[in-house]
Amino acid sequence: MRILIPIGGFGRAGGYRVLSELANHWTALGATVDFLVDHRSDPPYFPTCGGIRRFDLHGRERAPSTATERFELSGNAPSIYLGMWNALRRVAPEYDVVLANQSLTAWPVALAARPRRGRAGRVYYVQAYEPGYYHAEHGWRARVLGILSATSYRLPLRQIVNAPIYLRYRGIRSEHWVPPGLDDKIFTRRETLPGSGGAAWTIGVIGRHEPTKGTAHALAAFEQLASRWPNVRLKVAYGNLPENWSHPRAEVVIPANDVELAAYYRSLDVMLAPGTVQLGACHYPVIEAMASGVPVVTTGYLPADDSNAWIVPVNAPRSIASAVEQIMQTEPEQLAAKLDRAASAVEPFAWHAVAARFLALLHDR
């Protein structure tokens, strides 16, 4: 099977990792996978075995741009998607499947791509319900993107979503879901129980500027804990802290790759993932921390539930702090049992299983 994945440009968000890993594992399973991308885009941040076909405004294949400045999708959308439209009209017939993976790519795939398998070969992998994120922002740009995203679910594309909450969800018509995957050879379980390394308890959170990610609530919970527990520390991955926020017992850690990210998780005693929207969706920090043997406090992202994690309400720093204190005071045997259930819950997210399941759906007419 020949699969083409059009994207606006290679980025560092989790969705790009998903696409790179799918390409890697589909290639290992015998498929031919190519990315179709604007010639100005940076190289892939997440390594991939997939081929890269670059296009210009007229849809012609081009060598990578030699410009030294970083290419930004924001502000370049008209030229990117016009070029993608033109490129798809030319190269899509060489492929069995053209995989849209974000609402703005869904439009040119639906209207310009004519793969060999016809309509069955035009597939839309909905990685998140994007209008929900745009509606949480403000301004005309967010409103326009929200409308484009919502209407993209009505396009004549086969839909596959990445979590069961999106099945028949607010205009999405999919009957199949495939989660994002996990490299179970990198994200391995820590050798000791959390809290067994001495007097200190280290709490972790991924620093994000978007309010919907809940970073501010995690920081507020940490401040409450730090005022009561002198042995509590915080590690914020990637920074992105609010302006002027600091704490003498907080540090920023910037993992350079997944190996360092996995080591970051294993250095924690508790992981916080207090997002505020689309509860029940997949969330990489939850999956990765659970695989790493770290207790997770979350507002409820897949595959966390009360049996394998600590679930708290949204917008509730006090509840987050209380959950961390419960973990600190849990008997080792009970904590180990809950972490065992967490490890079992993430087994279906291993990349080899995810890629095989997805490829089977692509073969299905």
N, C-alpha and C positions, 0 to 999 in steps of 0.2 A: 504494500500500500504506500502511496505517495501522499504526504501531508504537507500543506503549506500553512504557515502561521503568520499572518500580517500583523505588525505592531507599529506604533508610531515611532518608537525609539526604545532602546534598551534602558531599563531603569533599575533601581535598587529595592523597590518595594517587593513584598512577598509574592505578589502575582507573577512577577517576572521570574522569580526562582521556580515557581510551579511550571511555567512554560519551558524553561531550560531543562529541568529535570524530566519532564514528560518527553521532550525531544531526545534526551539521553537514553531513557529506558525504552522508548519506542524504537530507536535505532538498534538497541541491543536485541530487540524482539524481531528485527528484520525489516522494519519500515524505513522509508526514506523521508526525512523531515527537513524542511527548509524554513527559515524565517524570511519574511519579506519586510524590509525596513528602509526608512529614509536614509539616503546616503550620508547625511550629516550626523547621524546618530553615533554616539560613543560605542566602543566595543561592548560585548555582553559583560555585565558585572558578575553574573552567575555563569560559570563555565558551561558550555554546551557543545555536544557533538553534532548538533544540527548545522546544516549549511546556512549561509547568510547571503541573500540576494538583495542588493541595495538598489533603490530607484531614485530618479529625480522627479521634478515637477511634471514632466511629460510621460512618466512611467517607464522611461528607458533605464536599463541597467547601468549603474555607475560604480566606479571605485569609491572606497571610503573617502570622505572629505578630509583634506589636509589642514583644515582650519584649527587653530590652536585653542580657541575659546570653547568652553563646554556647550554642547547643543542642548537647548531647553525646548521641551514640547510646548510650554506655555508661550503664546504669542506666535507660534509657527503652525498652528493647527490647519489653517486654510491650505497652505502649500503641502503639508504632510498628507492630508487626506485626499486632496485632489491628485497628488502623485500616486497615492495608493490606489485610488480608483482607476487611474490610467494603467498602472502596472498590473492590477488584477485582470483587467480586460485582456491583457496580452498573455499573461503566464498562467492564469488559473486553469485553462484547459489541459495543462500538463500534469495536473494533480487529481487524485481521487477525492480528497477532502480538503476544503479550505476552512480553517478553524478561526472564527472570530472569538475574541477573548475579552473584549471591553466594549462598552456601548458605542463608542465612536468608530471602532473597526467593524461593528456589525452592519452599519449602513453601507459602506462600499462592498462588503462581502455579499450582502443580500441583493444589491442592485447592479453590481458589476461583475461578480465572479460567476463563471460557468465551468465548474469542475467536471471531470469525466463522468462522475456518478450523478450529475444533475442536482436536483434539489436535495436529494439524500446526502450529497457531499458538501452541502453548505451547513456548517454546524456552529452553534453559538455556545461557548462554554462560559456560563454566567458565574463569575468568581465571587460576586457580591451583589447585593441589591443596591446599585449605585445611587438611584434617586434618594434613598434614605440618607446617604452621606451628604449629598448636595443640599438637601433640604435642611440639614443641620447647620449649613453655612448661610451667609447673607450676601446680598448684592445681585445685580442683574446677571452676572456670569454664572453664578450658582443656579439661578432659576432656569436659564437657558440650558445648561448642562443637565439639570434635573429632568426637563421636558424631553430632551433628546434621549436620555437614558430610558425614561419610562416608555417612550414610544418605540424604542429599539426592541422591546420584548414582543411587539406585535409584528415584527418583520417575518417573512417566510423562511425561517431558519429552524433546523432541528436544534432543540435546546437541551443542554445538559448542565445541571447546577452543581455547586460544590458542597451543599449541605441540605439535609432533608427539610429545613424550614422554608426553603425556596421552592419546593414542589407546589405548583399551583398557587404561587404567592404573588398577590398584587399585580396580576397581568402576566406573570411568567407561566408558561404552559408546559414546562418540562415534567416528564414522568420518571426521569432517571437522575441520580446524583452520584458524583464521584468526588471524594474529598481531596484536598491538597495532601501531598505525601511528605514523608519524613525519611531521612537517611538513617536507618537504624544501626548503621555501623559507626556513625559519628555521634549521634545523640544517644549515648549509652548511660545507663544508670550509675549514679555515684555509689562508691563502695561502702560508705558509712551512712548511718541514719542522720538526717538533719539534726543539728543541735548537739551532736556527739563530739564535735571538734574542740570543745572548751567552753568558756563562759560566754563567748559572743554568739549572737544570732544575726545572720546577715540576710537582709530582705532585698529583693530585686524587683525592678520594674523596667520596662522598655520606655525610654523617654520619647514622647511624641508631642508635637505642638497641637494637633487637632484635639479640640475639647472632647469629642466623642470617644477618644481612646482612654480617657479617665486618668491621665498622668497626674493632674492636679489633685485628684482625690487620693491617689496613692501617696503623694508627698504630704498631704495633710494628715493622713493616717500615720505616716512615719513620724511626723512631728509630735503627734499625741503619744506614740509609743516611746519615742526618745525622751519625752519628759518624765516618763514613769520607769523606764528600764535603761539603766546606764550601759547595758551590754548589747544594745541593739544598734546595728549598722545598716547602711543603705548603699546599694550599688545600682546606679542608673546606667543602663546600656545605651550608648550612642548620644548621651547628653540631651539636647533639645529641651532644656529646662526653662521654666518661666523666667523672664528677665528679673535679675537681681535676687533670684532664689539661691540660697546656699545653706549648708549646715555643716558643722565641724565633723559630724560622723557620716557624711555622705561623700561618695566619690563617683566620678564618671568613668565608665569603662567603654572603650570603643573596639569591639571585636572586628578584626580585619576579614574574617571569613567564617564559614560554618564551624570549622574546628575550634576556633577561638570562641565562637558563640556558645558551642556546647560546653566548653570549659567554664565559661561564665556561668551557665546554668548550674553546673555541678559545684560551683563555689558558693551557691546560695543555700540558705536554710528554708526560705519561703519565697515564692514568686507571686507577685500581684498582677492581675490582669482585669482591671475594673472598668472595661468599656461600658458605654451607655446606650448603644443602639444595636439592633439586630441580634439580640440575645438568642443563642442556639445556633449561630453561624460558626464556621470554623475560624479559629484564631491561633496563629502559629505559636505565640508565646505559651499558650496553654498546652498545646500538643507537645512542644519541645520540652517544656519544664516537666510535664508528666513523664515523658520518656526518660528524663534525666534523673528521676527519683526525687524530685523536689515537690513539697506540698504546694498546692496552687490555691490561692484565694482569688475567686473570679465572680463576676456577676452572672456567669452562666453561658460559657462558650463550649462548643463541641470539642472533645467528648467529656467534659467535666459534668458531674452531677454530685448529689449529696453522698454517694457511696465512695467516690474516689477523689473528691476535692472539697473545698469549703466555699459554699455559695453565699454571696452577700447581695443586698439590694444595690441598685444603681444610685449614684450620687450620695454615698453614705460612708464617709471616711471613718466615722465612729464604729460602724459595723466591720469595716476592714480591719481596724486596729483590734477589735474584739476577737475576730477570727484568728489573727496572728497570735494573740495571747492564748487562745484555745490550743493552737498547734504547739506552742511552747510548753504547755502544761499537759499535753497528751502523753499517756504512757507509751514507752517505746514499742511494745507489742502491738498496741492498737494503731500506732502511726505506721509501723511496718506493714500491717495488713491493709491499710488504706492505700499505701503506696503500691502494694502488689496489685490491687484492683486498678489503680491508675495505669500501671505498666501493661496490664491486659487490655485495657480500653484503647490504648494507642497502637496495638499490634496491627489492626487492619489498615493503619495509615502508612505502613512501610511502602516505599516507592515501588518495589517490584509488584506488590499486590495492586496498588492504585493504577499503575500504568497498564497492567494486563487487563484490569477491569474496564478501563477507559478505551483501550484499543478494541476490545470485544464489542463495545457499543458503536465504535466508528465503523466496524465491519458490518454491523447489523443494519439492514435497510428498513 
